[in-house]
Amino acid sequence: MELVLNTFGTALNRDNEGFVIATSEGKQRIPAEGITSIQIGKGAQITSDAVMLAVEREIEVLFMDRSGNVIGRIWSPKYGSVSSISIVFIIINFNQNFL
């Protein structure tokens, strides 16, 4: 599941092993399990505790511009994270081109 926070004033906080989305209308708790990415749009906030939980759970955090383009990202350096998978993908493609 992807969490998309693109409403001005929305905040993402950590609550034990889950996230809390806070808006002017109230709060909603979401377990971290099953989340694959968090997309933060302009005007939304994320706490450092929420970022740390995302990194611990290898959930990619993407910062988006108003058009929906990625302008920055945070992810875990652990083996099997997005960065490791990308490197393996590049190596596999590179080797297949020379077979």
Number of C-alpha atoms within 10 A of each C-alpha: 10 13 15 14 22 19 14 13 13 20 20 25 19 22 15 12 13 16 20 18 18 16 15 9 7 7 13 11 14 16 13 20 11 11 17 15 17 22 18 26 22 16 13 18 19 17 11 12 15 21 21 16 19 25 18 13 19 21 24 20 23 19 18 19 14 10 7 13 11 14 9 11 13 17 20 19 13 13 10 12 16 17 14 14 12 12 11 13 12 12 11 11 11 11 10 9 7 6 5
